[in-house]
Amino acid sequence: MPELPEVEAWVRELDPLVVRAPIERAGPAHIATVKTFDPPLRSLEGRTFGGAHRRGKNLVLPTADGELVLRVHLMSAGRLRYHAPGARTPKTPMFRLTFTDGGELVLTEAGKKKRAGVWLLTPEGLEAELAHLGPDALGLGPERLGEILERERRQLHPLLRDQRALAGIGRAHANEILWLAKLSPFKLSTDLSDEEVARLAAAIDDDLSRALTLREAGKGDTIVYRIHGHFGEPCPLGHDTLRRVAFEEHTITYCPTCQTGGKEL
């Protein structure tokens, strides 16, 4: 699933592009993709976007008049791309916006599970939809992170992925961050020392900032992820072989020497 660095990189790419021309046509859209019906998508037609922003893992495109907001969540396999006027575009995307200059904003989704979503909301409706989100993970700092860790006694890996606790981190970057912080994925949040909290806060910023820089440069997963997806390979620090704990829909990758005192989970 695209996480904070990927979504932020797309937002920075889209921001100067979606403001170039008014929207000529909103749609067509797959019935599984559009999650709202009022206001209708056609309400966007004739309006201009005021830019592109990010809230957690959500792409947010407000109209310049401040009346409407298009929210997009890509889930696991969605991709949102701007296509310049005259460029070839997918024939049957999940969602399409056409601008008056011929440019198009196109949402595609690989695989059979159609989970990506598009919402057209008022600004007040957007705030209600995203009110559950915790603070943005990037730039959180040790003091605020410590408050979140103390709030409830939970294992670190699922806590980092909980968008209600802090927004933007998913499975992949939870693996990366905990390896960088040298903390066990299953360590309880309330058991961290002040030094470990500071280390975790620094690892969150270091990993997400590094990944954002690489994504903006067009780098793929094999470069961005140092341990996620590298199960069975040597730890980048040369300490051990990377191990994993497999669940139905995700895996936790870790280095026993770096993170669990040599213990294989």
Secondary structure, DSSP 4 states (H G I P E B T S, - for coil): ---HHHHHHHHHHHTTTTTSS-EEEEEEE-TTTB---SS-GGGGTT--B---EEETTEEEEEBTTSS-EEEEE-TTTEEEEEE-TT----SS-SEEEEETTS-EEEEEE-SS----EEEEE-HHHHHHHTTT---BSTT--HHHHHHHHHHS--BHHHHHH-TTTSBS--HHHHHHHHHHHT--TT-BGGG--HHHHHHHHHHHHHHHHHHHHHHHTT--HHHH-SSTT-TTSBPTTSSSB-EEEE-SS-EEEE-HHHHSTT---
